[in-house]
Amino acid sequence: MAKILAVNISEQKKTPKKTIEAGKLIEDFGIEGDAHAGKWHRQVSLLAKESIEKAKGMRTDGLCHGVFAENLTTEGIVLHTLPVGTQLKVGDEAVLEITQIGKECHDGCAIKELVGQCIMPKEGVFARVIKGGVVRAGDAITVL
């Protein structure tokens, strides 16, 4: 079963995120309290533990959930292979729609400085919130 390992937010962009107990996904906005939330196509970012494991070969200290600025850290689902438009059910009620795979890494990226190379540009997934709900570590994530 694919699941959420961590829910992460940050109050500022371009910084690693901190893990929180539960996050409120707000329809067409993102995660409450996260700097990246808003009316755009990258409301929520997701990164698989499997992708993070690849990065651990680059540098192992300081790597924890949210260090790549992902909102949802997952396990058991190869996110970056899913096509744009794929919908994911997260927890009991939330639904996300993948809008972008990867991104261009910006100059002065705190994550790149910490780790040496950021995995988000290649394997990070971005989504918009189709249906809101509360998400927590341990919640199932399934492709609809």
Sequence and secondary structure as in RCSB ss.txt:
>XXXX:A:sequence
MAKILAVNISEQKKTPKKTIEAGKLIEDFGIEGDAHAGKWHRQVSLLAKESIEKAKGMRTDGLCHGVFAENLTTE
GIVLHTLPVGTQLKVGDEAVLEITQIGKECHDGCAIKELVGQCIMPKEGVFARVIKGGVVRAGDAITVL
>XXXX:A:secstr
  EEEEEEE SSTTS  EEESEEEEETTTEETT TT SSSS SEEEEEHHHHHHHHTT  TT  TTTT  SEEEE
S  GGGS TT EEEETTTEEEEEEEE     TT HHHHHHSS SHHHH EEEEEEE EEEETT BEEE 
